[in-house]
């Protein structure tokens, strides 16, 4: 009998994965988020700034992210979630304060299916960790449609 699914950097049913913690609001200052959390983001944007590559378009919301994109190459979503939890597991009060201000705080996992079955895994430790922080985890799932039959 298996107790937990073993971690697998080469997760067989996945062709690509990364994850990010995002904090967003129309009124927030990304620099203030860095100060509150005492963490440097991997990316920020400010409401009103021009969107790159989009003439005459500006961001409607400010955002602050820490992302595993370009940092981890594992296809196992759990490696990405662990990486984020390592940064923020002791920030419960800070996240509660940010959410009280009305800021969106969540974690997204990009997960690309290689063949249309056998989706990602979240460990019980990760569910508890994000649950204690009051952070919802969601998946943005894509399918490598050329690699499997839709019938």
C-alpha positions in Angstrom: 0.0 0.0 0.0 1.3 3.5 -1.0 1.1 6.2 1.7 2.0 9.2 -0.4 2.8 9.7 -4.1 6.5 10.0 -4.4 7.9 13.3 -5.8 9.1 12.9 -9.4 11.0 15.7 -11.2 10.1 14.1 -14.5 6.4 13.7 -13.7 5.3 11.5 -16.6 2.0 13.1 -17.5 3.3 16.7 -17.4 5.1 18.6 -20.2 5.6 21.9 -18.3 4.9 23.4 -14.9 5.6 26.5 -12.8 3.8 28.2 -9.9 3.4 31.7 -8.5 2.1 33.5 -5.5 0.3 36.7 -6.5 -0.9 39.7 -4.6 -3.0 42.1 -6.6 -5.1 45.3 -6.1 -6.0 48.4 -8.0 -4.6 50.6 -5.1 -1.6 48.7 -3.8 2.0 49.7 -3.9 4.2 46.7 -4.8 7.1 48.1 -2.8 4.9 48.1 0.3 4.2 44.4 -0.2 7.9 43.6 -0.3 8.4 45.5 3.0 5.4 43.8 4.7 6.5 40.3 3.7 10.2 41.1 3.8 10.6 39.2 0.5 11.8 40.4 -2.9 9.4 39.7 -5.7 10.3 38.0 -9.0 8.0 40.5 -10.8 5.8 43.5 -10.1 3.5 45.8 -12.1 1.9 49.1 -11.1 -1.6 50.2 -12.0 -1.4 52.9 -14.7 2.0 51.7 -16.1 2.1 50.9 -19.8 1.7 47.3 -20.7 4.7 46.0 -22.5 4.1 45.4 -26.2 0.6 46.9 -26.0 0.5 50.5 -27.3 -1.9 52.8 -25.4 -2.8 50.1 -22.9 -2.0 50.3 -19.2 -2.3 47.9 -16.3 -5.6 48.3 -14.4 -4.2 46.7 -11.3 -0.9 46.6 -9.4 0.6 43.2 -8.8 3.4 41.5 -6.8 4.6 38.0 -7.6 7.1 35.3 -6.6 7.4 32.7 -9.3 9.3 29.5 -9.9 9.3 30.2 -13.7 12.9 29.9 -14.9 14.0 28.9 -11.4 12.8 25.3 -11.1 12.7 22.8 -14.0 10.6 20.1 -12.2 7.5 18.8 -13.9 6.1 17.9 -10.4 3.9 20.8 -9.2 4.7 19.9 -5.6 8.3 21.0 -6.0 7.0 24.4 -7.1 4.5 24.6 -4.2 7.2 23.7 -1.7 9.4 26.4 -3.1 6.7 29.0 -2.5 5.8 27.6 0.9 9.5 27.8 2.0 9.3 31.6 1.4 6.0 32.3 3.1 5.1 29.7 5.6 5.7 32.1 8.5 3.7 35.0 7.0 0.2 34.2 8.2 -0.4 37.5 10.0 1.0 39.4 7.0 -1.3 37.7 4.6 -4.3 38.2 6.8 -3.5 41.9 7.0 -3.2 42.1 3.2 -6.5 40.3 2.7 -8.2 42.6 5.1 -7.1 45.5 2.8 -9.1 43.7 0.1 -6.0 42.5 -1.8 -6.2 39.3 -3.9 -3.8 36.7 -2.5 -3.5 33.3 -4.1 -1.2 30.7 -5.7 -1.5 29.5 -9.2 0.1 26.5 -10.7 0.6 26.3 -14.5 0.4 22.7 -15.4 0.6 21.4 -19.0 -0.8 17.9 -19.6 1.4 15.8 -21.8 -1.3 13.3 -22.8 -4.7 14.3 -21.3 -4.7 12.3 -18.1 -2.9 11.8 -14.7 -3.1 15.4 -13.4 -1.0 17.1 -10.7 -0.7 16.2 -7.1 -0.8 18.4 -4.0 0.6 16.9 -0.7 -1.3 17.0 2.5 1.5 19.1 4.0 1.0 21.7 1.2 -2.7 21.7 1.7 -2.2 22.4 5.4 0.5 25.0 4.8 -1.6 27.1 2.4 -4.7 26.5 4.4 -3.0 27.9 7.5 -2.1 30.9 5.5 -5.6 31.3 4.2 -4.3 31.1 0.6 -6.3 29.4 -2.2 -4.4 27.3 -4.7 -5.7 27.0 -8.2 -4.5 25.3 -11.4 -4.2 26.8 -14.9 -4.2 23.6 -17.0 -3.3 23.3 -20.7 -3.3 20.3 -22.9 -0.6 19.3 -25.5 -3.4 18.5 -27.9 -1.2 17.0 -30.5 0.0 14.3 -28.1 -3.3 12.6 -27.3 -6.6 11.5 -28.9 -9.7 13.4 -27.8 -12.1 10.5 -28.7 
